[in-house]
Each structure stands twice: as structure tokens, then as C-alpha cells.
Amino acid sequence: MSPLNRTRFGQVIVLACVGLASFVGAGQITNVIPDAARPLPLTAVRLMGGPLKHAQNLIGRYLLELEPDRMLAGYRLRTGLEPKAQPYGGWDSVKGKQLTGHIAGHYLSAVSLMYAATGDPRFKERADYLVKELKEVQDKRGTGYLGAITDNSGTDGAALFGQVAAGDIRSSSFDLNGMWSPWYTLHKTFAGLRDAYRYTGNRTALEIEIKFAEWADRILSKLDDAKIQKMLNTEFGGMNEVLADLYADTGDTRWVVLSHRFDHRAVIEPLKRGEDCLAGLHGNTQVPKLLGHIVRYAYTGDDTDGA
């Protein structure tokens, strides 16, 4: 097949999520804010024909053409395990400062959603395989960390996050201590694990996600608010949202507290005051921050999120 195209892959993920609805996994926490409307679960709807079914079939074929071992190569390489296939290139390259590992997270979400939408066991097999392989990587590290990123010199992300944990924070819009938007990249793995649990019922995915969150908690635990806010100047994806979802899936309030640590005040506080501070800012960076507040408000009813 042709090299993995990130734009095309992003379109596939969006289309795979058409009709995204309530998940099949039983969460510990339900919304405390009443829903104005509630979508049907993906498992309750089957496309039978027409353009949406045609699109779904095309997406399914494409997803099955992709090779999980190529997406996992960076994870294995950084952990000292032999890759099982040559890695994909581009932004998922294992060479230098890239977003290495984010495609595996996106893909895990996609096959999990496709399984819920179709019931086709091939997609669950893909999800289960990815979860199994990610568990091997996480177990090999022994810290809970689950990433494949490096800086341009090849220094592993785990060591660079050690600098962050020590309060040595060098941040700009898309660079944190020499890594390209690392929390943004790790968020995709978090989200893939969440979706594997929610849409395929894979309990191991939840266990991996919890260990990953415990690692994140340790990284941030000794940082004061000023250091955290400095770190958040770098794009961090939907970390506040996925941690709020982890609270919903486990009932563990640790994850609500950790979710709040990803509240970027420079953006959120002006919006709460009705001030438009978004001109000139990267939309893909800002929208996930707001989604995190929306999701957390639904779970907790906290007025500071609903403002």
C-alpha cells in the first residue's frame, strides 16, 4: 500500500466516528447534568445501504490494510524491544523529533469504534492485538509510561519528562523540552485505550490507561501552578477530557484532580469573562481544552467548568 497519509488517515477517523454515540462499556459515573438529547449506542444501529454504508465499507477496508506492527515499532524500539515491522514514516517516524506513536492511538480508537458500529470481529481482533502489544511495552518499562517520542538527538521521552518533573520546563507553542507537543501525542494513546475499553469491553485497556495516568500524576505531582501553566503553553491535546473520562470509567476522583491540572488559564479565564482571546491561536490546540471542560461539567456539575 502507499505510505500512510496523515490527512487521509484523519479523514478516516472522522468518518469512522459518524454516528458516534454512547459507549458499550459500563462506566462508574453517569452524567449529573441532564442530557438535552442522548444518541443511540453505536451497537444499536447498523447501516444497511446508501452512501454512508459505502463510506463505512471503504473505511473498514482501509483500516484492515494498515499494519499495527508498523505503528507499534516506535513503542518497541524506545523500550528496547525488537520492532516486528518497519515503522511508518512522516510524523510517525522513529527518527528525530516527531509525533511518534500518535497514529497507533488514533488507529486503536478507529478499530474500536468500527467494531461497535459493525460488529465485525476483525476490528476487535485488531484492537485486542494493539492492547496486548502496548501492555508488553508498558510492562517492559515498569513505570506506567507508554510513549514512543524523542527529541532530535534521540533522547527518549521518558527522560525528557523527567526534566519536566524536576521543574526544568522549556516550553513554546509546539515544543516542550525538545519534544514536539508530547502531551498531544500521548493523549492519542490515552484516548485509544479509553475507546478500546468503552467500545470493545477490553478490560486490560483500562488497566493500562490507569497505570499510564498514574505515571502522568507522578510527573506533575511536585510542580506548582506556575510551572504547570508554563508547561501548558505547549499544545497538550485533550488531556483534561481523557482524564475526566477515566474518572467516569473508574469512579476514582484522582483523575478529576489530575484533569484540572491541564486547565490552561491563559485561554480559559478570558473566555469565562466573555472575552475573545482566540484570534490568531491554533484552533486544533484550543478546541480540545474546551471539550475537556464540557465533559467534566457533565460528569461533575462543577460550575467552574460550566461558566
Contacts in CASP RR format, 6 or more apart in sequence:
PFRMAT RR
TARGET T0000
AUTHOR 0000-0000-0000
METHOD contacts of the structure
MODEL  1
MSPLNRTRFGQVIVLACVGLASFVGAGQITNVIPDAARPLPLTAVRLMGG
PLKHAQNLIGRYLLELEPDRMLAGYRLRTGLEPKAQPYGGWDSVKGKQLT
GHIAGHYLSAVSLMYAATGDPRFKERADYLVKELKEVQDKRGTGYLGAIT
DNSGTDGAALFGQVAAGDIRSSSFDLNGMWSPWYTLHKTFAGLRDAYRYT
GNRTALEIEIKFAEWADRILSKLDDAKIQKMLNTEFGGMNEVLADLYADT
GDTRWVVLSHRFDHRAVIEPLKRGEDCLAGLHGNTQVPKLLGHIVRYAYT
GDDTDGA
1 65 0 8 1.000
1 66 0 8 1.000
3 88 0 8 1.000
3 89 0 8 1.000
3 90 0 8 1.000
4 66 0 8 1.000
4 88 0 8 1.000
4 89 0 8 1.000
4 90 0 8 1.000
4 92 0 8 1.000
4 103 0 8 1.000
6 90 0 8 1.000
6 91 0 8 1.000
6 92 0 8 1.000
6 103 0 8 1.000
9 103 0 8 1.000
9 106 0 8 1.000
10 106 0 8 1.000
12 59 0 8 1.000
12 62 0 8 1.000
12 63 0 8 1.000
12 110 0 8 1.000
13 106 0 8 1.000
13 109 0 8 1.000
13 110 0 8 1.000
15 55 0 8 1.000
15 56 0 8 1.000
15 59 0 8 1.000
16 56 0 8 1.000
16 59 0 8 1.000
16 60 0 8 1.000
16 63 0 8 1.000
16 110 0 8 1.000
16 113 0 8 1.000
16 114 0 8 1.000
16 117 0 8 1.000
17 113 0 8 1.000
18 52 0 8 1.000
18 55 0 8 1.000
18 56 0 8 1.000
19 39 0 8 1.000
19 42 0 8 1.000
19 45 0 8 1.000
19 117 0 8 1.000
20 39 0 8 1.000
20 42 0 8 1.000
20 113 0 8 1.000
21 39 0 8 1.000
21 40 0 8 1.000
21 41 0 8 1.000
21 42 0 8 1.000
21 44 0 8 1.000
21 45 0 8 1.000
22 38 0 8 1.000
22 39 0 8 1.000
22 40 0 8 1.000
22 41 0 8 1.000
23 41 0 8 1.000
23 42 0 8 1.000
23 116 0 8 1.000
23 195 0 8 1.000
23 198 0 8 1.000
23 199 0 8 1.000
24 41 0 8 1.000
24 42 0 8 1.000
24 43 0 8 1.000
24 116 0 8 1.000
24 198 0 8 1.000
24 199 0 8 1.000
24 200 0 8 1.000
24 201 0 8 1.000
25 197 0 8 1.000
25 198 0 8 1.000
25 199 0 8 1.000
25 201 0 8 1.000
27 248 0 8 1.000
27 249 0 8 1.000
28 248 0 8 1.000
28 249 0 8 1.000
28 250 0 8 1.000
28 251 0 8 1.000
29 247 0 8 1.000
29 248 0 8 1.000
29 249 0 8 1.000
29 251 0 8 1.000
29 299 0 8 1.000
30 248 0 8 1.000
31 298 0 8 1.000
31 299 0 8 1.000
32 298 0 8 1.000
32 299 0 8 1.000
32 300 0 8 1.000
32 301 0 8 1.000
33 297 0 8 1.000
33 298 0 8 1.000
33 301 0 8 1.000
35 298 0 8 1.000
41 116 0 8 1.000
42 113 0 8 1.000
42 116 0 8 1.000
42 117 0 8 1.000
42 199 0 8 1.000
43 116 0 8 1.000
43 119 0 8 1.000
45 117 0 8 1.000
46 118 0 8 1.000
47 53 0 8 1.000
47 56 0 8 1.000
47 117 0 8 1.000
56 114 0 8 1.000
56 117 0 8 1.000
56 118 0 8 1.000
59 114 0 8 1.000
60 114 0 8 1.000
60 123 0 8 1.000
63 107 0 8 1.000
63 110 0 8 1.000
63 111 0 8 1.000
63 114 0 8 1.000
63 123 0 8 1.000
63 126 0 8 1.000
64 122 0 8 1.000
64 126 0 8 1.000
66 107 0 8 1.000
67 85 0 8 1.000
68 104 0 8 1.000
68 107 0 8 1.000
68 126 0 8 1.000
68 129 0 8 1.000
68 130 0 8 1.000
68 133 0 8 1.000
69 83 0 8 1.000
69 84 0 8 1.000
69 85 0 8 1.000
69 133 0 8 1.000
70 85 0 8 1.000
70 86 0 8 1.000
70 87 0 8 1.000
70 88 0 8 1.000
71 87 0 8 1.000
71 88 0 8 1.000
71 92 0 8 1.000
71 101 0 8 1.000
71 103 0 8 1.000
71 104 0 8 1.000
71 105 0 8 1.000
71 107 0 8 1.000
71 130 0 8 1.000
72 83 0 8 1.000
72 84 0 8 1.000
72 104 0 8 1.000
72 130 0 8 1.000
72 133 0 8 1.000
72 134 0 8 1.000
72 137 0 8 1.000
73 83 0 8 1.000
73 84 0 8 1.000
73 85 0 8 1.000
73 86 0 8 1.000
73 87 0 8 1.000
73 88 0 8 1.000
73 94 0 8 1.000
74 83 0 8 1.000
74 87 0 8 1.000
74 94 0 8 1.000
74 100 0 8 1.000
74 101 0 8 1.000
74 148 0 8 1.000
75 101 0 8 1.000
75 104 0 8 1.000
75 133 0 8 1.000
75 134 0 8 1.000
75 137 0 8 1.000
75 146 0 8 1.000
75 147 0 8 1.000
75 148 0 8 1.000
76 82 0 8 1.000
76 83 0 8 1.000
76 84 0 8 1.000
76 133 0 8 1.000
76 137 0 8 1.000
77 83 0 8 1.000
77 87 0 8 1.000
77 94 0 8 1.000
77 148 0 8 1.000
78 147 0 8 1.000
78 148 0 8 1.000
78 149 0 8 1.000
78 150 0 8 1.000
78 156 0 8 1.000
78 157 0 8 1.000
78 158 0 8 1.000
79 137 0 8 1.000
79 140 0 8 1.000
79 141 0 8 1.000
80 140 0 8 1.000
81 136 0 8 1.000
81 137 0 8 1.000
81 140 0 8 1.000
87 93 0 8 1.000
87 94 0 8 1.000
87 100 0 8 1.000
88 103 0 8 1.000
90 98 0 8 1.000
91 98 0 8 1.000
91 99 0 8 1.000
91 100 0 8 1.000
91 102 0 8 1.000
91 103 0 8 1.000
92 98 0 8 1.000
92 99 0 8 1.000
92 100 0 8 1.000
92 101 0 8 1.000
92 102 0 8 1.000
92 103 0 8 1.000
93 100 0 8 1.000
94 100 0 8 1.000
94 148 0 8 1.000
96 150 0 8 1.000
96 151 0 8 1.000
96 152 0 8 1.000
96 153 0 8 1.000
96 154 0 8 1.000
97 150 0 8 1.000
97 151 0 8 1.000
97 152 0 8 1.000
97 178 0 8 1.000
97 179 0 8 1.000
97 180 0 8 1.000
98 149 0 8 1.000
98 150 0 8 1.000
98 180 0 8 1.000
99 149 0 8 1.000
99 180 0 8 1.000
99 181 0 8 1.000
99 184 0 8 1.000
99 185 0 8 1.000
100 147 0 8 1.000
100 148 0 8 1.000
100 149 0 8 1.000
100 150 0 8 1.000
100 185 0 8 1.000
101 147 0 8 1.000
101 148 0 8 1.000
101 149 0 8 1.000
101 185 0 8 1.000
101 188 0 8 1.000
101 189 0 8 1.000
102 184 0 8 1.000
102 185 0 8 1.000
102 188 0 8 1.000
102 189 0 8 1.000
103 188 0 8 1.000
104 130 0 8 1.000
104 134 0 8 1.000
104 148 0 8 1.000
104 188 0 8 1.000
104 189 0 8 1.000
105 130 0 8 1.000
105 188 0 8 1.000
105 189 0 8 1.000
105 191 0 8 1.000
105 192 0 8 1.000
106 188 0 8 1.000
106 192 0 8 1.000
107 126 0 8 1.000
107 130 0 8 1.000
108 127 0 8 1.000
108 130 0 8 1.000
108 131 0 8 1.000
108 189 0 8 1.000
108 192 0 8 1.000
108 193 0 8 1.000
108 195 0 8 1.000
108 196 0 8 1.000
109 188 0 8 1.000
109 191 0 8 1.000
109 192 0 8 1.000
109 195 0 8 1.000
109 196 0 8 1.000
111 123 0 8 1.000
111 124 0 8 1.000
111 126 0 8 1.000
111 127 0 8 1.000
111 130 0 8 1.000
112 123 0 8 1.000
112 127 0 8 1.000
112 192 0 8 1.000
112 195 0 8 1.000
112 196 0 8 1.000
112 198 0 8 1.000
112 199 0 8 1.000
112 200 0 8 1.000
113 195 0 8 1.000
113 199 0 8 1.000
114 120 0 8 1.000
114 123 0 8 1.000
115 121 0 8 1.000
115 123 0 8 1.000
115 124 0 8 1.000
115 127 0 8 1.000
115 199 0 8 1.000
115 200 0 8 1.000
116 199 0 8 1.000
116 200 0 8 1.000
124 200 0 8 1.000
127 196 0 8 1.000
127 200 0 8 1.000
127 202 0 8 1.000
127 205 0 8 1.000
128 200 0 8 1.000
128 202 0 8 1.000
130 196 0 8 1.000
131 193 0 8 1.000
131 196 0 8 1.000
131 202 0 8 1.000
131 204 0 8 1.000
131 205 0 8 1.000
131 208 0 8 1.000
132 204 0 8 1.000
134 146 0 8 1.000
134 189 0 8 1.000
134 193 0 8 1.000
134 208 0 8 1.000
135 204 0 8 1.000
135 208 0 8 1.000
137 146 0 8 1.000
137 147 0 8 1.000
138 144 0 8 1.000
138 145 0 8 1.000
138 146 0 8 1.000
138 208 0 8 1.000
138 211 0 8 1.000
138 212 0 8 1.000
141 158 0 8 1.000
143 158 0 8 1.000
143 215 0 8 1.000
144 211 0 8 1.000
144 212 0 8 1.000
144 214 0 8 1.000
144 215 0 8 1.000
145 158 0 8 1.000
145 161 0 8 1.000
145 212 0 8 1.000
145 215 0 8 1.000
146 186 0 8 1.000
146 189 0 8 1.000
146 208 0 8 1.000
146 212 0 8 1.000
146 215 0 8 1.000
147 157 0 8 1.000
147 158 0 8 1.000
147 185 0 8 1.000
147 186 0 8 1.000
147 189 0 8 1.000
149 157 0 8 1.000
149 179 0 8 1.000
149 180 0 8 1.000
149 182 0 8 1.000
149 185 0 8 1.000
149 186 0 8 1.000
150 156 0 8 1.000
150 157 0 8 1.000
150 179 0 8 1.000
151 157 0 8 1.000
151 160 0 8 1.000
151 177 0 8 1.000
151 178 0 8 1.000
151 179 0 8 1.000
152 178 0 8 1.000
157 179 0 8 1.000
157 182 0 8 1.000
160 176 0 8 1.000
160 177 0 8 1.000
160 178 0 8 1.000
160 179 0 8 1.000
160 182 0 8 1.000
161 177 0 8 1.000
161 182 0 8 1.000
161 219 0 8 1.000
162 219 0 8 1.000
163 169 0 8 1.000
163 177 0 8 1.000
164 176 0 8 1.000
164 177 0 8 1.000
164 219 0 8 1.000
164 223 0 8 1.000
164 231 0 8 1.000
165 218 0 8 1.000
165 219 0 8 1.000
165 220 0 8 1.000
165 222 0 8 1.000
165 223 0 8 1.000
167 222 0 8 1.000
167 223 0 8 1.000
167 227 0 8 1.000
168 177 0 8 1.000
169 176 0 8 1.000
169 177 0 8 1.000
169 223 0 8 1.000
169 227 0 8 1.000
169 230 0 8 1.000
169 231 0 8 1.000
170 176 0 8 1.000
170 177 0 8 1.000
170 178 0 8 1.000
171 177 0 8 1.000
171 230 0 8 1.000
171 231 0 8 1.000
171 232 0 8 1.000
171 233 0 8 1.000
171 234 0 8 1.000
172 233 0 8 1.000
172 234 0 8 1.000
173 233 0 8 1.000
173 234 0 8 1.000
173 235 0 8 1.000
173 282 0 8 1.000
173 285 0 8 1.000
174 180 0 8 1.000
174 181 0 8 1.000
174 234 0 8 1.000
174 235 0 8 1.000
175 181 0 8 1.000
175 234 0 8 1.000
176 182 0 8 1.000
176 183 0 8 1.000
176 231 0 8 1.000
176 234 0 8 1.000
181 234 0 8 1.000
181 235 0 8 1.000
181 236 0 8 1.000
181 237 0 8 1.000
182 234 0 8 1.000
183 234 0 8 1.000
183 235 0 8 1.000
183 236 0 8 1.000
183 237 0 8 1.000
183 239 0 8 1.000
183 262 0 8 1.000
184 235 0 8 1.000
184 236 0 8 1.000
184 237 0 8 1.000
184 238 0 8 1.000
186 212 0 8 1.000
186 216 0 8 1.000
186 239 0 8 1.000
187 236 0 8 1.000
187 237 0 8 1.000
187 238 0 8 1.000
187 239 0 8 1.000
187 242 0 8 1.000
187 288 0 8 1.000
189 212 0 8 1.000
190 209 0 8 1.000
190 212 0 8 1.000
190 213 0 8 1.000
190 239 0 8 1.000
190 242 0 8 1.000
190 243 0 8 1.000
190 246 0 8 1.000
191 238 0 8 1.000
191 242 0 8 1.000
192 205 0 8 1.000
193 205 0 8 1.000
193 206 0 8 1.000
193 208 0 8 1.000
193 209 0 8 1.000
193 212 0 8 1.000
194 205 0 8 1.000
194 209 0 8 1.000
194 242 0 8 1.000
194 245 0 8 1.000
194 246 0 8 1.000
194 249 0 8 1.000
196 202 0 8 1.000
196 205 0 8 1.000
197 203 0 8 1.000
197 205 0 8 1.000
197 206 0 8 1.000
197 209 0 8 1.000
197 249 0 8 1.000
198 249 0 8 1.000
206 249 0 8 1.000
206 250 0 8 1.000
209 246 0 8 1.000
210 246 0 8 1.000
210 250 0 8 1.000
210 252 0 8 1.000
213 243 0 8 1.000
213 246 0 8 1.000
213 254 0 8 1.000
213 255 0 8 1.000
213 258 0 8 1.000
216 239 0 8 1.000
216 243 0 8 1.000
216 258 0 8 1.000
217 254 0 8 1.000
217 258 0 8 1.000
220 228 0 8 1.000
220 258 0 8 1.000
220 261 0 8 1.000
223 231 0 8 1.000
228 261 0 8 1.000
229 264 0 8 1.000
229 265 0 8 1.000
229 266 0 8 1.000
232 262 0 8 1.000
232 264 0 8 1.000
232 266 0 8 1.000
233 266 0 8 1.000
235 282 0 8 1.000
235 284 0 8 1.000
235 285 0 8 1.000
236 262 0 8 1.000
236 264 0 8 1.000
237 285 0 8 1.000
237 288 0 8 1.000
237 289 0 8 1.000
238 262 0 8 1.000
238 288 0 8 1.000
238 289 0 8 1.000
238 291 0 8 1.000
238 292 0 8 1.000
239 259 0 8 1.000
239 262 0 8 1.000
240 259 0 8 1.000
240 260 0 8 1.000
240 262 0 8 1.000
240 263 0 8 1.000
240 288 0 8 1.000
240 289 0 8 1.000
240 292 0 8 1.000
240 293 0 8 1.000
240 296 0 8 1.000
241 259 0 8 1.000
241 288 0 8 1.000
241 291 0 8 1.000
241 292 0 8 1.000
241 295 0 8 1.000
241 296 0 8 1.000
243 255 0 8 1.000
243 256 0 8 1.000
243 258 0 8 1.000
243 259 0 8 1.000
243 262 0 8 1.000
244 255 0 8 1.000
244 256 0 8 1.000
244 259 0 8 1.000
244 292 0 8 1.000
244 295 0 8 1.000
244 296 0 8 1.000
244 299 0 8 1.000
245 295 0 8 1.000
246 252 0 8 1.000
246 255 0 8 1.000
247 253 0 8 1.000
247 254 0 8 1.000
247 255 0 8 1.000
247 256 0 8 1.000
247 259 0 8 1.000
247 299 0 8 1.000
248 299 0 8 1.000
256 296 0 8 1.000
256 299 0 8 1.000
256 300 0 8 1.000
259 292 0 8 1.000
259 296 0 8 1.000
262 289 0 8 1.000
263 289 0 8 1.000
263 293 0 8 1.000
264 289 0 8 1.000
266 277 0 8 1.000
267 277 0 8 1.000
267 278 0 8 1.000
267 281 0 8 1.000
267 286 0 8 1.000
267 289 0 8 1.000
268 289 0 8 1.000
268 290 0 8 1.000
268 293 0 8 1.000
270 276 0 8 1.000
270 277 0 8 1.000
271 277 0 8 1.000
271 278 0 8 1.000
271 290 0 8 1.000
272 307 0 8 1.000
278 286 0 8 1.000
292 305 0 8 1.000
293 305 0 8 1.000
293 306 0 8 1.000
294 305 0 8 1.000
294 306 0 8 1.000
296 302 0 8 1.000
296 305 0 8 1.000
297 305 0 8 1.000
297 306 0 8 1.000
END
